[in-house]
Amino acid sequence: MPLYEYECARCGKRFELIQKFSAPAEAACPACGGRAHRLLSAPALQFKGSGWYVNDYPSKSSAPDKKEGAADGGSSAETGAKKKASVTTDKD
């Protein structure tokens, strides 16, 4: 259940209540009994674990590089094109 912050309209005191999402947006002030309205506040959000920073991702050098394919004769599409070209020139 979320924690909501309220402010009393009569005495101005601020207090917090843990309520359900479906709870009404008004509550009674614990100090004076007046009407209090819910305030907007930033959520308490914490990111934990890896993957949230740039240095947590693998570097590009550890990924398979296309240059490796060029070292063993190129990519499969290029190799296939070269083989077709050599086959057609051999027949002539």
Secondary structure as UniProt FT lines:
FT   STRAND          3..8
FT   TURN            9..11
FT   STRAND          14..18
FT   TURN            21..22
FT   STRAND          26..28
FT   TURN            30..32
FT   STRAND          35..39
FT   HELIX           54..56
FT   HELIX           60..62
FT   HELIX           66..71
FT   TURN            72..73
FT   HELIX           76..91
//
